[in-house]
Amino acid sequence: MCQNNGASVQPSNPFLRAYMPYTIDPLSIQFTETRHGVNATARILFDGKKVGTIHDHAERIVTDVTFRTEEDRAAFAIEARRILATVFGKATHHDSAFISEYARALLQQAEEELLKQSQDDHISDDRA
């Protein structure tokens, strides 16, 4: 499951959540249980195309996010700073902190989508 290590990963404006152009492909999420918790890896998409990968490690405060190109990273960082007013209570952190928390917020949304789909499938099965 997505680990946020106590950081706020909600967009600064709740109305912006619906307009976040980046997503995580829910079907790409791979969970790995470790002695430290549950790690997750997933594809980050922009306009349906893969631009990066989140490697969320339960024991890390700032998670690893890799991108296809430096331009993809820069664009993601700009969007992360636009969406998140602060990270760990500050607006002055390095891009990597904003990138990490934005990617974790996207991962959390994708996990919620998977859970909802699973619940909807279960309800459909019960009615059949």
N, C-alpha and C positions, 0 to 999 in steps of 0.2 A: 504494500500500500504506500501511497505517497507520504513521505515524511517531510514536515515543514519546520521541524526543530524550533517551534514556537514563533516563527516569523509570520507576519500577516501576509497572506498571498492573495487577498482579495483586491480587485481593482480599486483605485482611488474613487472612482465614480461607478456606482452599481449599474448605471445605464450603459457604460462602456463594455461590460462583460459580454453583451450580445453582439458587439461589434469587433471583437478581437479577431484579427485576420488570420492569426496562426491557430493551428489545431494540432492535436495529437491523434494519430490513427489508433482508435481503441483496439482494433484487432491486431495491432503490432506490439502491444504491451506484453512483455515477458517478465514474469515475477520469479525471483530466486530467493528462497529463504536461507538466511545465514544465521550465525550465532548472535549477530548484532541486530537483526531485524529482517525486514523484507526489502530487497533491492528491486528496482524496476528499470527496464530499458524499453524505449519506444521511439518511433519515428515522429519527428516534428514536420508538419506540412504547412506550406503557404500556397494558397490557391490550388490545393490538391497535389502539389509536387513536394517531394521530400527535400528539405533544406538542412535538416540536422537530426541529431539523435540525443536524447536525454539518457544519462546513465545515473539514475538516482540511487545513491548508496545511503542506507539508513543511518549510518554512523557519521556522516559528513554534514557539516553545517551548510557549505556551499557545494552543490552537486556539479558533476561534470556534464557539460553540454558541448557537443562537437557539431561543426557545421561543414557543409560542402565547400563553401568559399568564405573568404574574409568579408566579402560584401554581404553574404547571408548573415554572418555574425553581427556586423555593424547594423544592418537593418533590424534584426531581432532585438538588439540592445536598445535602439531608438524606440521601438515599440514597447519594450519592457518598461522603459523610463516613462513613457506616455501613459501606460496603463497603471503602473504602480507608483503611488506618490512617494512611498518610503519603503525601505527594506531594513529589517532589524531596527526599526525606529528612526532611521536616518535617511535623508535624501542625498547624501554625499558619498555613498559607497561606490566602489569601482563597478564597471559594467558587469563583471562576472557575477557579482551578488544579485544584480537586477535580472540578469539572464537566468541565473539559477532559480530564483523565486518565480519568475514568469513561467519558466518551463515546468516547474512543480505545480503551479496553478493550472496550467493546461493539462498536465498529467492527472491532477485531481478531477478535473472536468471529464476527462476521458474515462477515468475509473467510474465516476458517477453514471456516465452514459452506459457503460458495460453493465453495471449493477441494475440500472433501470430496465435495460433490454432483457437481462436475465429474469427479472421479476415479471415483466410483461410476457415473456415466453412461458413462465411457470403458470401464470394466470390463464393464458391461452390453452395450455395443456390440461388444466383443471376443468375447463369448460367443454373440452372435446369429449 
